[in-house]
Amino acid sequence: MPVESILEKKSLGVLMHPSCIPGGRVCGTFGRGAKEWIKKLHKHGIEYWQFLPLTPTDSTGSPYSSPSSFALNPWFLDIDDLIEKGFIFISNKDNLGLTNHKKDHFDFDIADDLTKKSGRLLLQGWGSQSEERKINFNKWISRNSWVEDYATFVVIREEFNMLPWWEWPQEFKIKNNKFLESWIKKKSKEILIKKLIQWHLDEQWSAIKNFAKSRNIKLIGDLPFYVSRDSADVWSNKSLFSIFKNGDLIFQSGVPPDYFSSTGQLWGTPTYFWSKHKRSNFIWWRKRFQRQFKLVDILRFDHFRGLAGYWRVNGSSKTAIIGKWINSPGRTLLNKVKKDLGANYLPIIAEDLGVITPDVEKLRKNFELPGMKILQFAFDGNEDNPYLPKNIKGENWVVYTGTHDNSTSVSWWEYLDYESKKRIQDEYKFSENPSWDLIEIGMSTNANLFIAPIQDLLSLDDSSRLNKPGTIKNNWKWKLNQSLEEIEDNIKIFSELGNNFGRTRK
């Protein structure tokens, strides 16, 4: 059977995380706002909506360092939907706190507070729910084996003031199941709240996914290669990771020294014990992929090169200078995932940015996975730069102006030196609006899919940037402070421009 690619024709997409969508009480939710966004995309013939991982975040707000790679972010719970359906009884919505529609950012603490209030209200209303609803809930729990460990993990963490699991008392740290049995019974209400929140999130997102499917909108999710050390994944599956039972790292992840960093990058997440994954027939990884493909149509696989090989550093090292490249069984794993899906293709976009070796390129091509090209990386004066539009050969690519980790295109242009600007202006028709110039250049490439972040459609500067790598403050907080109606003209212009290049659905 020939290998096919997930991308078949020229098309367009927009990158916007659910938290950025207008309409939620604190940030965007899995509610009406998300459906309105899908309607706008459909109306203007834009076929793809891309977002970041939908998982809970760490304390800095990052969804790439989650306490669970299976759970959904409680901030996205749409409380109005729960009130309408009778899961929550509340006489005055003002008791939930002020809404945050006018601000262009949101506060994580306020989002957490709303989650706690929602959880308490769900528990209060649970006793009066129908037997049918309770049966559906229990069926969902039995189908999602990760929920037990996740709910227990989160409640223990709250019990011990959000300390990482390796700083918990011994019996909790080592996950002594016999000891935990009685503790779980004592904390049954708190654990039930976590499970109810995840069930409702899953139901709400399923409704959004079905709505998107009915409008022919494909959802592109995001899966990080590594998982956080302080996660339910690692705590409940220690043998699969390079970690001692007490939580100390045996080996950790990172990248070696390069042009950007003389000491490399140390990421601090445990690496995988691939031999253990092989012996278990990759069941943890396969469940992880299966979970994601229930939530999305396509996955951007972050740090795809890790599936070919990874930089392994001793757990006690303070820099990534000394390490070793270790091969990963990516081909075997991806074949199993493909077989599980029963498809001729893998619905995966390979994040293959940076220095990519032939083994990574071979793995990507073996499965006909689209790679990524970022236009902001293209214009350094090097004629062989792989991101230059003229060097993007073939169609099996996703081209972006920038990603969540980049400056917005307006600020990228502002920060460029004079020589670079002149060189670009000599070759391309750059106007007073670099966002739209870069968008048009991207649309004109051979790549089957072109995606722009919503900030670039709106010509916003870095005050609207979502994340600045290497920093931990003021990231992941940005949201739209305009209604979707107010930005519809920009979506329309994006669509009409795309139509000039045969990229919009008619």
C-alpha positions in Angstrom: 0.0 0.0 0.0 1.5 3.4 -1.0 2.3 5.9 1.8 0.1 9.0 1.5 0.4 12.5 3.0 -2.3 14.1 5.2 -2.1 17.2 3.0 -3.7 16.8 -0.4 -4.2 20.3 -1.8 -3.4 24.0 -1.4 -5.2 25.3 1.7 -5.1 27.9 4.5 -5.2 27.8 8.3 -5.0 30.1 11.3 -3.1 29.5 14.6 -5.0 30.6 17.7 -5.0 28.8 21.0 -8.5 28.4 22.6 -7.4 30.6 25.5 -7.2 33.5 23.1 -10.7 33.2 21.8 -13.2 35.9 23.0 -16.2 34.9 25.0 -15.1 33.1 28.1 -15.4 34.5 31.6 -11.6 34.6 32.1 -10.1 33.3 28.9 -11.4 31.4 25.9 -13.3 28.2 26.6 -14.7 25.1 25.0 -18.0 27.0 24.6 -19.9 29.2 22.2 -16.8 31.3 21.3 -15.0 28.3 19.9 -18.0 27.4 17.7 -18.3 31.0 16.5 -14.6 30.9 15.6 -15.2 27.7 13.5 -18.2 29.3 11.8 -16.0 32.3 10.8 -13.3 30.0 9.3 -16.0 28.0 7.5 -17.7 31.1 6.1 -14.4 32.3 4.6 -13.3 29.0 3.2 -10.4 28.5 5.6 -10.0 24.8 6.3 -7.6 24.5 9.3 -7.6 25.6 12.9 -4.3 25.1 14.7 -3.7 25.4 18.4 -1.2 24.5 21.1 -1.5 21.4 23.4 -4.9 21.4 25.1 -3.4 20.0 28.3 -3.3 21.6 31.7 -0.4 24.1 32.1 2.5 24.3 34.5 2.8 27.2 37.0 4.1 29.5 34.3 1.1 28.9 32.1 3.0 26.7 29.5 1.0 23.8 28.0 4.3 22.2 26.9 5.2 21.3 30.4 2.0 19.8 31.6 1.1 17.7 34.7 -0.6 15.3 32.3 -0.2 14.6 28.6 -3.7 13.0 28.6 -5.8 15.5 30.6 -7.5 18.8 29.3 -6.9 22.2 30.7 -9.6 23.1 33.3 -9.4 26.8 32.4 -11.2 25.8 29.2 -14.3 24.5 31.0 -17.3 26.5 29.8 -19.4 27.1 32.9 -22.3 28.7 31.0 -22.8 25.4 29.1 -22.9 23.5 32.5 -25.5 25.9 33.9 -27.6 25.6 30.7 -27.5 21.8 31.0 -28.3 21.7 34.7 -25.0 20.3 35.9 -24.5 23.5 37.9 -27.2 25.4 39.9 -26.4 29.0 40.6 -28.9 31.9 41.2 -26.5 34.7 40.3 -23.6 34.3 37.8 -22.0 37.4 39.3 -20.9 35.1 42.2 -18.5 33.6 39.7 -16.5 36.8 39.5 -16.1 39.5 36.9 -15.8 38.7 33.2 -12.6 39.6 31.4 -13.9 40.5 27.9 -12.2 43.9 27.5 -8.6 42.9 28.5 -6.0 41.6 26.1 -4.6 39.2 28.7 -5.8 37.0 31.6 -4.7 36.1 35.1 -3.8 32.5 35.8 -4.8 32.9 39.5 -8.3 34.1 38.5 -8.6 31.2 36.1 -7.6 28.8 38.8 -10.2 30.3 41.2 -13.0 29.9 38.7 -11.9 26.3 38.2 -12.2 25.7 42.0 -15.6 27.4 42.1 -16.8 25.4 39.1 -15.6 22.1 40.7 -17.4 22.8 44.0 -20.6 23.6 42.1 -20.3 20.5 40.0 -19.9 18.4 43.2 -23.0 20.1 44.8 -25.1 19.4 41.7 -23.9 15.8 41.1 -26.2 14.1 43.6 -29.3 15.4 41.8 -28.1 14.3 38.3 -30.0 11.5 36.5 -28.9 7.9 36.7 -28.3 8.0 32.9 -25.8 10.9 33.4 -24.0 9.0 36.2 -23.8 5.9 34.0 -22.3 7.9 31.1 -19.8 9.4 33.5 -18.7 6.0 34.8 -18.5 4.5 31.3 -16.2 7.4 30.3 -14.0 6.8 33.4 -13.7 3.1 32.6 -12.7 4.0 28.9 -10.1 6.5 30.1 -7.7 4.7 32.4 -5.4 7.7 32.8 -8.1 9.6 34.7 -7.6 7.8 38.0 -3.9 8.5 38.3 -4.3 12.1 37.0 -7.1 12.9 39.5 -5.1 11.4 42.4 -1.9 13.1 41.4 -3.5 16.5 41.3 -5.3 16.1 44.6 -2.1 14.9 46.3 -0.2 17.9 44.8 -2.8 20.3 46.2 -2.6 18.6 49.6 1.2 19.3 49.7 1.1 22.9 48.6 1.9 22.2 44.9 5.3 20.7 45.7 6.7 18.5 42.9 6.0 14.8 43.6 9.6 14.0 44.5 9.3 16.3 47.5 6.1 14.5 48.8 6.2 12.2 51.8 7.7 8.8 51.0 4.5 6.7 50.5 3.0 9.3 48.2 6.3 9.8 46.3 6.9 6.1 45.5 3.1 5.7 44.8 2.5 2.9 47.3 -0.9 1.8 46.0 -1.8 -0.1 49.2 -1.2 3.0 51.3 -2.9 5.2 48.8 -6.1 3.1 48.8 -7.3 4.4 52.2 -6.1 7.9 51.4 -8.1 8.0 48.2 -11.2 7.0 50.1 -10.7 9.9 52.5 -10.3 12.3 49.6 -13.1 10.8 47.4 -14.9 14.1 47.0 -11.8 16.1 45.9 -10.9 13.3 43.5 -14.4 13.1 42.1 -14.3 16.9 41.3 -11.1 16.4 39.2 -12.8 13.5 37.3 -16.0 15.5 36.7 -14.1 18.5 35.4 -12.2 16.2 32.9 -15.4 14.4 31.8 -17.1 17.7 31.1 -14.1 19.1 29.3 -14.0 16.0 27.2 -17.8 16.2 26.4 -17.5 19.9 25.5 -14.5 19.4 23.3 -16.2 16.4 21.5 -19.1 18.8 20.7 -16.6 21.3 19.3 -14.8 18.6 17.2 -18.1 17.4 15.8 -19.1 20.9 15.0 -15.8 21.5 13.2 -16.3 18.3 11.3 -19.8 19.4 10.2 -18.2 22.6 8.8 -15.3 20.8 7.2 -12.8 22.4 9.5 -9.8 20.3 10.4 -8.3 20.7 13.9 -4.5 20.6 14.3 -3.3 19.9 17.8 0.2 19.7 19.2 2.1 16.9 21.0 5.4 17.6 22.8 8.0 14.8 22.5 9.0 14.9 26.1 6.7 15.0 29.2 7.3 17.0 32.3 9.2 15.4 35.2 6.5 16.7 37.6 3.6 15.0 35.9 1.1 12.2 36.5 2.7 10.5 33.5 6.1 10.1 35.1 4.9 9.6 38.7 2.7 6.7 37.7 5.1 5.2 35.1 8.5 5.7 36.6 10.0 2.6 35.0 9.4 4.1 31.5 11.5 7.1 32.2 15.2 7.8 33.1 14.3 8.6 36.7 15.0 7.0 40.1 12.1 6.1 42.3 13.0 9.1 44.6 12.5 11.5 41.6 16.2 12.2 40.8 17.0 12.2 37.1 19.2 9.4 35.8 19.4 11.2 32.4 17.8 14.4 31.2 16.9 15.9 27.9 18.4 18.9 26.0 20.3 19.9 22.9 24.1 20.3 22.5 26.0 23.6 22.1 25.4 25.4 18.9 25.6 28.8 17.3 22.9 30.2 19.7 24.3 28.7 22.9 27.8 27.8 23.9 26.5 25.5 26.7 23.6 24.0 24.8 20.1 23.8 26.2 19.2 21.7 29.3 15.5 21.0 29.4 15.4 19.0 32.6 12.8 16.5 31.5 13.6 12.8 31.9 14.5 10.9 28.7 12.7 7.7 27.8 13.9 4.2 28.6 13.2 3.0 25.1 14.0 -0.6 25.9 11.1 -0.7 28.5 8.8 0.9 25.9 9.7 -1.8 23.4 9.1 -4.6 25.9 5.6 -3.2 26.6 4.9 -2.9 22.8 4.9 0.9 23.2 1.5 0.8 24.9 2.0 4.1 26.8 3.0 5.9 23.6 0.2 4.3 21.6 -2.4 5.3 24.2 -0.9 8.8 24.2 -1.4 9.0 20.4 -4.8 7.4 20.5 -5.9 10.0 23.1 -4.7 12.9 20.9 -6.3 11.5 17.7 -9.7 11.4 19.5 -9.3 15.2 20.2 -7.8 16.4 16.9 -7.6 15.5 13.2 -3.9 16.2 12.8 -1.0 16.5 15.3 2.0 18.8 15.1 4.7 16.6 16.7 7.0 18.9 18.6 10.8 18.1 18.5 10.2 15.5 15.9 13.9 14.9 15.7 13.6 13.1 19.0 11.9 10.2 17.3 15.1 9.6 15.3 17.7 10.4 18.0 18.0 12.5 21.1 20.8 14.3 23.1 21.1 12.5 26.5 22.8 14.3 29.4 23.5 13.0 32.8 20.8 13.8 35.4 23.2 15.8 37.6 24.7 17.9 34.9 24.2 21.7 35.0 24.8 22.3 31.3 24.2 20.3 28.1 27.8 20.5 26.9 28.6 16.9 27.7 26.1 14.4 26.4 25.6 11.7 23.9 23.4 11.2 20.8 21.1 8.1 21.4 19.0 6.5 18.7 15.2 6.4 19.1 12.9 3.6 17.7 10.8 6.2 16.0 10.2 4.1 12.9 8.9 1.1 14.9 6.7 3.3 17.0 5.2 5.3 14.1 4.5 2.0 12.2 2.5 0.8 15.3 0.6 4.1 15.5 -0.2 3.9 11.8 -1.4 0.4 12.2 -3.6 1.4 15.2 -5.1 4.1 13.1 -5.7 1.7 10.2 -4.9 4.4 7.6 -2.6 4.8 4.6 -1.1 7.9 6.2 -0.1 9.3 9.5 -2.0 12.6 10.4 1.2 14.2 11.7 3.1 17.4 10.9 6.8 17.0 11.8 8.2 20.0 13.7 11.6 19.7 12.0 13.0 23.2 12.7 16.7 23.9 13.5 19.6 21.7 12.6 18.1 18.5 11.1 20.3 15.5 10.3 19.8 13.0 7.5 18.3 10.3 9.8 15.5 12.7 10.8 14.8 13.7 7.2 14.7 10.0 6.2 12.2 9.2 9.0 9.9 12.1 8.0 10.0 11.1 4.3 9.4 7.4 5.1 6.0 8.3 6.4 5.4 11.2 4.0 5.0 13.6 6.9 4.8 17.3 6.1 7.6 19.3 7.5 7.6 23.0 8.7 9.0 26.2 7.2 9.1 29.5 9.1 9.4 32.6 6.9 10.9 34.7 9.7 13.9 32.4 9.6 14.4 32.8 5.8 16.1 36.2 5.3 19.6 36.0 6.7 21.3 36.6 3.4 22.2 32.9 2.9 21.1 31.8 -0.6 20.9 28.2 0.6 18.7 29.0 3.6 16.1 26.2 3.6 13.3 28.6 4.7 13.7 30.9 1.7 10.6 30.6 -0.4 12.5 29.7 -3.5 14.2 26.8 -1.6 10.9 25.2 -0.5 10.8 22.3 -2.9 7.8 20.1 -3.3 4.3 20.5 -1.8 4.5 18.5 1.4 5.1 21.4 3.7 3.3 23.6 6.2 4.6 27.2 5.8 4.2 29.7 8.6 4.9 33.4 9.0 6.0 32.5 12.6 4.8 30.3 15.4 3.8 30.9 19.1 7.5 31.0 19.9 8.3 33.8 17.5 7.8 37.6 17.5 4.7 38.7 15.6 5.6 39.6 12.1 5.2 43.4 12.8 7.8 43.2 15.6 10.1 40.8 13.6 10.3 43.5 10.9 10.8 46.2 13.5 13.8 44.4 15.0 15.4 43.5 11.7 18.7 45.4 10.9 18.8 47.9 8.0 20.8 45.6 5.7 18.3 42.7 6.0 15.3 45.0 5.4 16.9 46.5 2.3 17.8 43.0 1.0 14.2 41.8 1.5 12.7 45.0 0.0 14.9 44.6 -3.1 13.6 41.1 -3.8 10.0 41.3 -2.5 7.4 44.0 -2.6 7.3 45.0 1.0 4.7 47.6 2.0 4.1 49.5 5.3 2.5 46.3 6.6 5.1 43.5 7.0 2.5 41.1 8.4 0.5 41.0 5.2 3.6 41.0 3.0 4.9 37.9 4.8 1.5 36.3 4.6 1.4 36.9 0.8 4.9 35.4 0.4 3.8 32.3 2.3 0.7 31.9 0.3 2.7 32.0 -2.9 4.9 29.1 -2.0 4.5 25.5 -3.3 3.5 24.3 0.2 0.1 22.6 0.4 -0.7 24.3 3.7 0.0 27.9 4.8 -0.8 29.0 8.4 -0.6 32.4 10.0 -1.0 33.2 13.7 -4.1 35.3 14.4 -1.7 38.1 15.6 -0.4 38.5 12.1 -3.9 38.7 10.5 -4.4 41.6 12.9 -1.0 43.2 12.4 -0.3 43.2 16.1 3.1 43.8 17.7 5.0 41.9 20.4 2.7 43.2 23.2 0.4 40.4 21.8 3.1 37.8 21.6 2.1 34.5 23.2 5.5 33.2 24.3 9.2 34.3 24.5 11.4 31.2 24.9 13.9 31.4 27.7 11.7 33.6 29.8 9.1 32.5 32.4 7.1 35.7 33.0 4.2 37.2 31.1 3.9 34.3 28.6 0.8 32.4 27.5 -1.5 35.2 28.8 -2.5 37.0 25.6 -6.1 36.9 24.4 -8.3 38.8 22.0 -10.0 41.8 23.5 -12.2 42.3 20.4 -15.2 40.3 19.3 -14.9 37.9 16.3 -17.3 40.3 14.4 -14.8 43.1 15.0 -12.0 41.1 13.4 -14.0 39.5 10.6 -12.7 41.9 8.0 -9.2 40.7 8.6 -10.3 37.1 8.3 -12.1 38.0 5.0 -8.9 39.7 3.6 -6.9 36.6 4.5 -9.4 34.4 2.7 -9.6 36.6 -0.4 -5.8 36.8 -0.6 -5.6 33.0 -0.2 -8.2 32.7 -3.0 -5.7 34.4 -5.4 -3.4 31.5 -4.8 -6.1 28.8 -4.9 -6.0 28.2 -1.2 -9.6 28.8 0.0 -12.5 26.4 -0.3 -15.3 27.8 -2.4 
